Amino acid sequence: MTIRHCQLKINYFYSETPKAPLNFVVSYQKRKVLQISQNPSGFNHLLTKLHIFEQNIAATWPWAKWKSYKVLVAVSGGADSVALALALRNIAIAAGDAATNLHWVHVNHEARDSATTDQQFVESLAEQLGVVCHSQRFDAKSLDCSQIGLESAMRNQRYGLFEKIAHEVGARFVVTGHHRDDQIETVVQRIFRGTGLAGLRGIPQTRNLTEAVTVVRPLLAISKQEILQYLSDHDQRYCFDETNEDVSFKRNQIRQTILPFLREQFDNDIDQAIFQLSESAADYEEFMIKMIEPLMEKYVQWDDNGFSIGLDWIAATDRFIVRKLLVECWKAKSWPMRDMSKSHWQKVVELCDSDEIHKLEFPGKITAETRDGRLHLRRAHLGSKSQPDA
């Protein structure tokens, strides 16, 4: 692993305690900062003293929304998470807050030779900044990858720890450093997999980890270049994951080869075009969910192991709507989605029309069965729940 050896220098652009109530009046469009209203009696004038990177984060995720809650920041030691953790602390300090509500969490899977160095770096930086850091070591070799790949298993392990630590410290939010370039790579990768319209939305900006904890990704509209510039402006060092250069991984092929080729053959606006596609898909998905939710309440019966839907309703309903309802039910049960292809969803629907086949098995040990006038879906108990793709 390579660590940039620079003198650690943290610059706080503003730290005066405001004497008036904090009012957030930020004008933005598509999660980009356009203008910050000049209101000297509120928090707005403090924002103008912050770095533009921090202003963009404050516009996407206003401090007023998290100032009263504990926030758990996932810090791997890489550029993205270090920049996010530093920016959130600076925003809180600029608002006159001691940033004591910020906690860090670091997961060491021991999957790389440099993993321990990364952990030591994060713990040292947290100590220098006076932030509580919760670190946990896991042995990736001990993970059960019989149903899912190693990357998915480690992701589940990370989010399981996030949930545990959030519960222990009483955190309302878990914040991760996924950024605009991650979003673009995710959309391209899903296109190659043959994703549907919902998959084109990429990484959601927020999602529920539990009923009490929400995952937030404030950097999704911010590019990697902007992140690196912010760290450079602060002379802030960070860790480098050497596996990101290994093009034997599909994700790295997209980053290192496919996207540079597309930019060269077309133009650099290809990034913005893909990002806009993800935003349009997210708008579509939001509309569809609002339409599906009342149908779930009316026609779906739930139990501990799964759910069931009446065959009469399925027969009278457009197949697209049925598939979409099944997807949302899958998500509601936290069942694995990654290995469910379009053909799988189609087979579930076709099962409802079949006079010969009455039971099918699907990825994740999920069984679909038609009996007693209903479609029943059940999942065998696996001991630990699966996490969404992102």
N, C-alpha and C positions, 0 to 999 in steps of 0.2 A: 504494500500500500504506500502511496505517496501522500505526504501531508505537506501543504504549503508552509514553509517556515518564514513567517512574517511576524513582526512585532505585534502583539495583541493590543489594539487601540480601539476602544469603544467611544464613539462620539455621541453625546446626547445633544440634540438640536434645541431642546427646550425643556426645562424642568421646573419652571415657576409654578407654584400652586395657584390655580385660578381662583379669583375672589367672587365669581358669579356662578350661577347654575350652569351646568354643561349642556349645551344645545348642539345637536348634530344637524347641520343643514348642508348636505352635500348633493350637488347636482352631478349625475352620472348616467351613462347610457351603455347598455351591454357590458356592465361591470367595469367600465373604463372611466377614470376620472377625467372630467371635462372642465369643471370649474368648482372652486370652493368659495362659498359665499363669505364675504368679509363682515363678520359680526363680532366686534371686539368684546362683547359681553358674554360670549359663549366659547365653546371649544373650537369653533371654526378657525379663529385666528391662530390658535395653537397649531393646527394642522399645517398651516403655511410655513411653519418653522421646521416641520419634519422633512425628511428625505422624500423625494417623489415616489420612491418604492413604498415607503410607509404610508404615504397619502393614498396610494392605490389600494393598499390593504384596508385602510380605514374606510374607504368608500365602499368596498365590497362587503366588509364585515365591520360595521360601525362599533366603536368602543362602547357606546351606550347599550349595545345588545349583550355585552359580556362583562361589563364592569362589576356587576354585582354577583358574578358566579366564579367558581373555580374552573380553570381551564387547564386541560392536560395536553401538552404539546408533544407529539411524537418526534423525537430527535435521533436520527441515525448517525449524525456526524457529517453527512454529506452537505453539499452547498445549499440545496433546497431547504432542508429542515433547519440548518443553522441560520440561514437568512430569515426564515419565518420566525424562529424563536427569538432572535435578536430584535426583529421589527416589532413584534407584539410587546416585548418588554419596553422598547423605546416609546411606543404609543401610550402604554399605561403610565410611564414616567412623565411623559409630556402632559398628561391629563392630571398630574399631581398625585398619582397613585403610586404606592410603593412596589407594585407588581407582585405582591405576596400571594395573589390568587393564581399565579402562573406556576404550574408544575411541569417538569419534563419526564418523559418515559423513554427509555432506551432498551431495545431488545438485541441481545447478542446470541445469534443462532449457532455460533461456532462453526459456520459453514465455510469460512475463509480464514486463511492464515492471519490476515490483518484484522480480524473481528475484535480481538482483545484490545488492539491498539485503538480502534474506533471507540470502544467503550471507555477506555481511559481518557481519551480526548474529550468526549462528551461530559464525563463526570468532572474533569478538571475545569472545563469551560463553565459548567453550571456552578461550581464552587466559586470561581472568580466573579461570576455575576450575581451570586447570592440567591440562586434558584434551587429549589428542592428537585433532585433528580432521582427517579426510581429506575434502577437498572435490574435486568433479569437475564441470566444465562440459560440457554437451552442447548441441548445436543440435537442438532438437525438429523443426525444419523439414527436417532431413536424414534423418529416420527413414523407413523403408519401412513405409507403412501400407496396402499393397495387400491384405494378407491379414487384418489386424486394424486396429482404430481407433487413433487417436492416443493415447488414454488407456492402452490396453492396451500399445501400443508403448513408451510412457514407463515403464510399470510393469515391463515386461521389461528395459528399460535400467537401471532402478534396481536391480532384484534381481540383474542381471548384475554391476553394480558391487559390490553387497553381497558377492556370492560372491567376487569378485576380491580385495577388501580383506580379507575374512575370511581368505582363504588367505594373503595376504601377511603379516598380523600374527599369524596362528595363532589366530584367534578360534574358540571352540567354539559361541558363540551370536550370532545377530543378533536384536536386540530392536526392535520397532516399537510405535508409540503408538496402535494401534487400540483403541477404547474401546467402552463399552456402547451409546452412541448410534449409533456406526458399525455395530455388530452389528444393532441394531433396524432401521436404514435398509436394511441389506443384505438382511435377511429380507423386508421389505416389497417391496423392489425385485424380489427373486427370485420372490415370489408373483405379482407383476404380469407377470413373464416366463413364468409357467407352470412353475415349477420342480417337481421331484419331491421326495420326502421327504428325500433326502440334501441337497438344496440348502437346505432349511429350517434346517439347522444353522448356516448363515451362515459367518462367518470362524472357522477353527479356531484354538484357542489355541496350538497348536504344529504345525509341519510341518517336514519335512526340506528344507533348501535343497540340501544335498549329503549324501553319506554321513557327512561329518565335521562338518557345520554344521547347527544346528537354529534355525529361526525361532521366537521366543517372543513372545507378546503379553500381558504381565502386566496390562494395563488393561481387558481385555474385560468385567470385571464392575464397572467403575467408570464413573460417568456423567460427561458433559461438565461438568455443574454442579460436581461434586466436583473436577474438574481445575482449573476456573477459580477455585474457592474456595481451593485449595492455592496457586495462583500469587499470588492476592491476599494470602493470609496471609504470603507471602514477599516481597511487593512486587516480584515478578519480572515483568519485561516480556517480551513475545513478539511475533511477527509475525502479521499478519492477511492472509489470502489473499482478495482481493476477489472472485475468481471463485466463491467459495462462496456469494455472494449472488445469483448469476446464475441465475434460475429457468428459463432456457432449457435448462439441464441437468436431466435426469430426476432425478438424485440430489438436487439442490437443491430440486426441486419436492416431493419426498418430505419433506425436512427442513423447508422453509419453509411448505408449504401442507397436504399430506396428513396428516402426523402431528399438527400442531396442530388440524386439523379433527377427527380421531379422538378426541383428548384432550377437546375441547370437547363433542362429541356423546355420548361415553360417559363416561369418567373418566380420570384420570391413570394408573390402573392398567393402561391399555392397553400402556404401555411394558413393564411387568413381565410381562404376559401374552405379548407377542411374544418377550421374552427367554426366558421359560420354555419357549416353543415351540421356540426354537433349542436349548436345552439338552436337551429331550426328543429332538429330531431327532439331536443329537450322540450321545446314548446309543444310539439305534437304529442309527446309522451305525457306531459302534464295535462293536456286536454283529454287524452284517452283515459287516464287514471280517474279524472273527475267524472267521466261518463261511466266507468266500470264500477266504481265504489258503491253506488246505490244498488247495482245488480248483485254484487257480492253480498250485501246485507240482506237482500230479498230472497235470493235463490240458492245460496251456499249454506250448508250445515257443517259446523265444525266440531271436531273432537280432538283429544290429545294426540292421536296418531295421524290425523289427516283431515280430510273433508269429503263431502259428497254433493252432487248436483243432480237435479231431476232430469231424467232422459227426455221427458216431454218438452221441457223448456229448451234443452239443447237442440232437439229436432226442429223446433220452431224458430230458432235464432240463427242469424248469419254466422257462418263458420269462423270468420275473422274475429267477431266479437267473442265467440266461445273460446278461441285460442288465447285471446288477450285476457279474458277472465281467468283461464287456467294459469297463465303466466303470473298474474297478480296474486292468485292463491298460492302458487309455489313460493313467491317472495314472502308472503305473509307467514308461511310456515318455516322460512329460512332454509328451504331445500336447495341443494346445489343446482345451479343454472348452467355452469360452464359447458357441460357435456350434453345439454339438451339442444339438439339441432332442430331446424324447421321440420324435418321429417318425423322427429319424435313427437312434436306437438300435433302434427297431422295424424299420426297413428293413434294418439289419444282420442281425437275427435272421431276418426273412422271406427274405432272400437265401439262407439255408441250406436253406429248404424249396422254393425255386423250381427248376423244371425248364427254364425259359426264360431267366432272367437269371442270369448267373454273375459279373458284375463291376459294382461301383458306386463312385462317387467321393463323398467326404465332405469337409466343411470342413477346412482345414489341409493340403490336398493328400494326403489319406489315401485309400488304395484298399483296398476289400474284395473278395476274389475267392474263389470256391469251386472247388477242383481237387484231384485226388488224394485225395479223401475228407477234406479239411480246409478250414476257413475260414482264409484267409490275409489278414492286414492289414499293409499297408506304408505308410510315409510317405516322400514324395520329400524329398531332402535340401534344407533351406532355408538352411543356413549358420549359423543360430543357433537355440538351443532356446527354446521358449515357456515362460513362467512361469504358474503357476496364477493364478486370479482374485484371490486375496488372499494 
